[in-house]
Every structure is written in structure tokens, then in C-alpha cells.
Amino acid sequence: MTKRIMVVEDNDLNRKLFCDVLRANGFEVEPVADGNLVLQTARDTAPDLIIMDIQLGGISGVDLIEAAKRDRRLAGIPVLAVTAFAAKGDEERIRAAGAEGYLSKPVSIGPFMSAVNALV
């Protein structure tokens, strides 16, 4: 069965790149550009993995990760945080929110796919 990955990224080029790479590797993707739609889309589509940008317009990816982990229907879905936040302590803060994986941008395809495959 094909694994479904929800890609939460408000930058059009990054979202398209992530989705194209995932599709090329045999995954079904559910792109989400609006952070306000993340939780309901996850409930509706039941993805096997959520790739979460941390800097979203109007809402924090960290807050969304925490909210997903509090939601009994979403809590078991692993989250891979992909972010430009790469300062000291950012990875720990993001993982403490519930992210099982963390990559800093710019992202190379090899490490990206390794992180995805480790979580699905």
C-alpha cells in the first residue's frame, strides 16, 4: 500500500520540490500551504507522515506539532520538521514539541529521503 505524506510548506517552490521528490519515490502526497488547514487536513487524510515547515505565515509549525500530538487521532503520526531555524537549541525545542525528525534548510535530496524513509 502506498504511503501518504502530508507536506506542510507555505513556500510554493519548496512545497513543489518536496512533493515532486516524494512522488518520484513512490509516495502519495497531500500538499498544504495554509497552516490553518493542517490539523483538519491531517484528520481528513490520515497521512503516514507529516513534513512540517516551522515558519508558516500566521501560525507556528511548533504550535501545530504540539496540537497534533495532543489530538488522539493525530498523535501517532510521525512529524519531520524541515526548517530554516538552525540556531543553537532550535532542534531541541522542535523535538520537545513532538517532532520525531528534524532537517535544516536548505535540504539535500539524499538526507531528506533518508529522514522520510526512517519515519514511514
Backbone bond lengths (Angstrom), bond angles and torsions (degrees), N, CA, C in turn:
res aa  C-N    CA-C-N  psi(-1)  N-CA   C-N-CA  omega(-1)  CA-C   N-CA-C  phi
1 M - - - 1.458 - - 1.529 109.37 -
2 T 1.311 115.68 135.43 1.455 121.77 -178.84 1.524 110.56 -69.18
3 K 1.313 115.85 133.72 1.462 120.97 178.18 1.525 109.46 -82.32
4 R 1.339 115.26 140.45 1.462 121.61 -179.87 1.526 109.23 -104.80
5 I 1.333 115.24 131.47 1.457 121.05 179.75 1.521 109.25 -122.40
6 M 1.323 115.52 127.60 1.457 121.13 175.68 1.524 107.98 -91.79
7 V 1.334 115.78 125.26 1.464 122.08 -179.09 1.525 108.42 -107.83
8 V 1.332 116.38 110.28 1.462 122.52 -179.96 1.524 107.32 -101.95
9 E 1.321 115.65 106.34 1.469 121.48 -176.49 1.520 107.55 -155.79
10 D 1.338 117.23 123.27 1.461 119.28 -178.11 1.527 113.24 -87.61
11 N 1.321 118.09 -11.00 1.459 121.52 175.50 1.535 108.26 -85.37
12 D 1.337 116.16 118.69 1.465 120.93 -174.51 1.523 113.06 -57.13
13 L 1.336 117.41 -43.68 1.465 120.04 -177.95 1.521 111.71 -66.90
14 N 1.321 117.37 -43.92 1.468 120.46 178.51 1.527 110.77 -63.34
15 R 1.337 116.51 -43.86 1.468 120.55 -179.69 1.530 110.29 -60.79
16 K 1.335 116.44 -45.46 1.467 120.41 179.72 1.528 110.66 -63.34
17 L 1.334 117.47 -43.20 1.463 120.93 179.66 1.529 110.65 -60.98
18 F 1.339 117.19 -49.91 1.464 120.35 -179.86 1.530 110.67 -59.23
19 C 1.326 116.45 -45.48 1.464 120.46 -178.75 1.527 111.63 -64.22
20 D 1.330 116.90 -43.45 1.470 120.61 179.69 1.528 111.49 -62.21
21 V 1.333 116.58 -44.33 1.471 120.82 179.65 1.524 110.34 -63.85
22 L 1.321 116.82 -43.17 1.463 120.35 -179.70 1.527 111.34 -65.55
23 R 1.329 117.10 -43.99 1.472 120.23 178.41 1.525 110.60 -61.79
24 A 1.334 116.83 -41.49 1.466 121.66 179.14 1.526 111.46 -62.69
25 N 1.323 116.63 -22.99 1.459 121.72 178.98 1.530 112.42 -99.53
26 G 1.332 116.46 14.37 1.454 121.16 171.53 1.514 117.01 89.93
27 F 1.326 117.15 10.30 1.461 119.67 -179.94 1.525 110.80 -93.94
28 E 1.318 115.00 152.56 1.460 122.04 169.46 1.532 105.36 -90.46
29 V 1.327 117.88 137.11 1.462 119.43 -177.40 1.520 111.92 -121.93
30 E 1.312 114.01 149.41 1.463 123.26 176.07 1.527 106.57 -125.31
31 P 1.346 118.09 94.86 1.464 119.76 -179.51 1.524 111.95 -76.20
32 V 1.335 116.16 139.69 1.463 122.19 177.05 1.522 107.68 -134.47
33 A 1.337 115.84 120.63 1.464 120.45 -179.43 1.526 112.37 -96.09
34 D 1.322 116.81 -26.16 1.461 122.72 -174.45 1.522 110.22 -102.59
35 G 1.331 116.69 115.02 1.454 121.33 -179.36 1.514 113.80 -56.77
36 N 1.333 117.09 -27.89 1.463 120.41 -179.27 1.532 112.72 -69.92
37 L 1.342 117.25 -14.76 1.465 121.28 -179.04 1.527 112.97 -98.83
38 V 1.323 117.12 -2.75 1.464 121.33 -170.89 1.520 113.10 -60.63
39 L 1.316 118.18 -53.69 1.462 120.42 -173.60 1.526 111.89 -64.78
40 Q 1.328 117.24 -44.30 1.465 119.27 -179.63 1.526 110.97 -67.99
41 T 1.335 117.53 -39.34 1.464 120.08 177.71 1.523 110.30 -62.77
42 A 1.320 117.24 -40.34 1.464 120.41 178.20 1.524 110.72 -63.58
43 R 1.324 117.00 -40.95 1.476 119.99 177.82 1.528 110.62 -64.05
44 D 1.338 116.29 -40.12 1.465 121.31 -176.73 1.527 113.31 -72.53
45 T 1.342 117.11 -33.76 1.468 120.14 -172.39 1.527 114.52 -106.56
46 A 1.330 118.09 -13.19 1.468 123.37 179.35 1.527 112.21 46.37
47 P 1.345 117.83 63.14 1.459 119.28 -178.63 1.536 111.73 -69.91
48 D 1.330 114.93 159.45 1.463 121.25 176.50 1.525 111.16 -85.36
49 L 1.341 116.18 -16.42 1.461 122.68 179.73 1.519 108.12 -156.78
50 I 1.328 116.08 143.94 1.466 121.39 172.31 1.525 107.42 -115.44
51 I 1.325 115.63 123.36 1.465 121.31 171.84 1.518 105.60 -97.09
52 M 1.330 116.54 119.06 1.460 121.66 -169.61 1.521 112.22 -119.42
53 D 1.338 115.32 118.07 1.457 120.29 168.49 1.527 106.44 -70.96
54 I 1.313 117.08 145.63 1.464 119.93 -178.04 1.526 111.47 -92.05
55 Q 1.317 117.73 -35.72 1.470 121.24 179.55 1.519 108.96 -96.15
56 L 1.310 116.32 94.20 1.458 122.25 177.67 1.523 108.29 -111.28
57 G 1.305 116.10 147.66 1.459 119.76 178.55 1.515 111.41 -62.64
58 G 1.331 117.11 119.42 1.451 121.20 173.32 1.512 116.27 85.54
59 I 1.330 118.18 -13.92 1.465 120.13 -179.05 1.523 108.76 -150.54
60 S 1.305 116.12 147.25 1.465 121.33 -178.79 1.522 110.62 -89.74
61 G 1.313 116.06 134.07 1.452 120.53 174.53 1.520 111.62 -60.93
62 V 1.332 117.04 -32.30 1.467 120.96 177.17 1.529 109.72 -62.60
63 D 1.331 116.80 -44.06 1.469 120.54 177.53 1.531 111.21 -62.34
64 L 1.330 116.73 -38.57 1.467 120.35 179.09 1.524 111.38 -67.31
65 I 1.329 116.97 -39.47 1.468 120.30 177.38 1.527 109.49 -61.78
66 E 1.341 116.22 -47.09 1.467 120.01 179.55 1.528 111.17 -60.25
67 A 1.332 116.53 -42.71 1.469 120.29 179.83 1.524 111.06 -65.17
68 A 1.317 117.48 -40.82 1.469 120.71 178.88 1.526 110.55 -63.97
69 K 1.314 117.40 -39.56 1.461 120.96 -178.19 1.531 111.75 -71.79
70 R 1.339 117.48 -21.08 1.477 121.44 175.67 1.526 111.93 -84.49
71 D 1.329 117.05 -17.73 1.466 122.64 -177.43 1.530 108.61 -86.55
72 R 1.330 117.55 117.97 1.464 119.97 -174.45 1.532 112.45 -59.41
73 R 1.339 118.06 -28.59 1.467 120.65 179.79 1.521 112.70 -77.36
74 L 1.330 116.88 -20.99 1.464 120.98 -175.70 1.525 113.51 -110.95
75 A 1.315 117.02 -15.50 1.473 121.58 -170.78 1.523 113.74 -56.03
76 G 1.322 117.77 -32.36 1.460 120.58 -177.17 1.518 115.27 -83.35
77 I 1.327 117.09 -5.10 1.472 120.43 -179.03 1.527 108.69 -81.93
78 P 1.342 117.59 121.88 1.462 118.63 178.67 1.526 111.47 -67.53
79 V 1.340 115.14 149.69 1.461 121.70 -179.61 1.523 108.75 -122.16
80 L 1.341 115.00 129.21 1.462 122.16 171.90 1.519 107.25 -107.11
81 A 1.327 116.68 111.48 1.462 121.29 178.24 1.523 108.70 -82.84
82 V 1.328 115.42 129.85 1.460 121.78 176.77 1.516 105.68 -124.44
83 T 1.325 116.53 118.75 1.453 118.42 -168.40 1.515 113.76 -150.34
84 A 1.304 114.97 154.75 1.460 120.96 171.81 1.524 110.40 -81.80
85 F 1.346 116.70 -11.74 1.468 120.54 175.63 1.521 107.91 -69.10
86 A 1.304 117.12 110.06 1.460 119.76 -179.88 1.522 110.59 -135.74
87 A 1.317 117.06 24.17 1.466 121.11 178.99 1.526 109.55 -80.09
88 K 1.300 115.50 164.25 1.465 121.48 179.20 1.531 109.40 -56.32
89 G 1.305 116.08 129.34 1.453 121.43 177.82 1.520 114.67 92.11
90 D 1.343 118.30 -15.73 1.464 119.76 -177.94 1.528 112.12 -65.64
91 E 1.330 116.87 -44.86 1.462 118.80 -179.45 1.529 110.31 -61.12
92 E 1.325 117.44 -43.52 1.460 120.44 -179.92 1.525 111.22 -61.93
93 R 1.338 116.67 -42.63 1.467 121.60 179.94 1.533 110.72 -63.55
94 I 1.322 116.39 -42.05 1.461 121.32 -178.31 1.532 110.43 -69.98
95 R 1.322 116.49 -40.56 1.473 119.78 177.06 1.527 110.76 -67.43
96 A 1.327 117.17 -36.13 1.470 120.85 178.23 1.533 111.07 -63.77
97 A 1.326 116.95 -28.07 1.468 121.13 177.17 1.527 111.28 -71.83
98 G 1.346 116.81 -18.64 1.458 119.79 177.58 1.516 115.34 127.98
99 A 1.326 118.63 -1.80 1.468 120.51 179.69 1.526 110.22 -69.36
100 E 1.324 116.17 130.52 1.464 120.81 178.86 1.523 111.85 -84.06
101 G 1.336 116.56 -21.07 1.456 120.96 179.82 1.513 110.69 -136.63
102 Y 1.342 116.28 159.34 1.466 121.31 -176.75 1.518 108.76 -149.18
103 L 1.328 116.20 128.84 1.464 122.67 172.90 1.518 108.29 -133.21
104 S 1.332 116.76 139.88 1.459 119.50 175.80 1.524 109.62 -98.92
105 K 1.323 115.68 145.27 1.461 122.05 177.60 1.526 108.66 -82.80
106 P 1.299 117.94 150.72 1.467 127.06 -1.87 1.524 111.37 -70.50
107 V 1.321 115.35 146.74 1.457 122.05 -175.20 1.526 109.19 -103.20
108 S 1.321 116.09 132.83 1.464 121.37 172.88 1.526 108.46 -90.86
109 I 1.314 116.85 148.87 1.459 121.47 -174.14 1.529 112.25 -62.43
110 G 1.327 118.28 -41.33 1.468 120.93 -178.97 1.521 112.72 -58.65
111 P 1.336 117.81 -57.65 1.469 119.08 178.08 1.532 113.35 -62.04
112 F 1.323 117.09 -33.50 1.460 121.85 178.28 1.527 109.62 -61.25
113 M 1.338 116.57 -51.37 1.464 119.90 -177.89 1.532 111.49 -68.60
114 S 1.325 117.60 -32.80 1.464 120.26 175.66 1.522 110.64 -62.39
115 A 1.336 116.32 -44.35 1.468 121.04 179.41 1.524 110.60 -64.96
116 V 1.329 117.08 -42.95 1.475 121.04 178.80 1.534 110.20 -61.06
117 N 1.336 116.11 -50.59 1.467 120.24 -176.80 1.521 112.40 -63.72
118 A 1.331 117.22 -29.39 1.461 120.37 178.79 1.531 111.60 -70.99
119 L 1.341 117.16 -22.38 1.469 120.53 -174.97 1.521 114.90 -103.53
120 V 1.330 118.57 -13.81 1.473 119.11 -179.54 1.517 111.79 -99.95
